[in-house]
Amino acid sequence: MYVLLAVAAVIVAAVAWLVTMRRRLIVVTVHGVSMEPTYVAGDRLLVRRSRLAGVRTGQVVVVQGGPGAPGDPTAGRLVKRAVAVPGDPVPARIPVPDDVVPAGNLLVLGDNPARSNDSRRLGYIPADALIGVVLRPIGQR
């Protein structure tokens, strides 16, 4: 009887852990060339869902970037590098109206600046567009 209760407790704990991890972690596939050479099209990235307060300058982030293909769960997601978070000075190459990034916003750039749709065109990325921070690539290129 005690063995069955112990097994049931372990199963419940494992399911609860899986549900929690599923809510906190997602896998995103890179589309396009804007993050080359760091990431190339087809790379799969493990992403931790995060709020703006959890982002540091230099980290690679995933943001909601607009419409995409209907039915594609990764459509409209942009993988970019955070170059300025609230309170940071605005890099000179980004045309926004402030000298310092205001609260609730961040600025992002692709690692391949010649081929990137980023804050140089989009301006500030609002905090509610942030999906998460890239932890590491997974799988093969």
Number of C-alpha atoms within 10 A of each C-alpha: 5 7 8 9 10 11 11 12 12 12 12 12 12 12 12 12 11 12 11 11 12 13 10 13 17 15 15 22 20 20 19 15 18 24 23 15 9 12 20 16 14 14 16 19 21 18 21 21 18 18 15 20 10 9 19 17 15 14 15 25 23 26 21 18 17 10 9 12 9 9 7 8 10 16 17 16 21 27 30 26 22 22 20 22 26 20 14 16 14 21 14 8 8 17 15 18 10 9 13 15 20 16 13 16 19 27 26 29 23 24 19 15 14 9 13 19 17 22 21 17 12 14 16 22 20 16 18 12 17 22 21 24 27 23 14 11 16 13 9 7 10
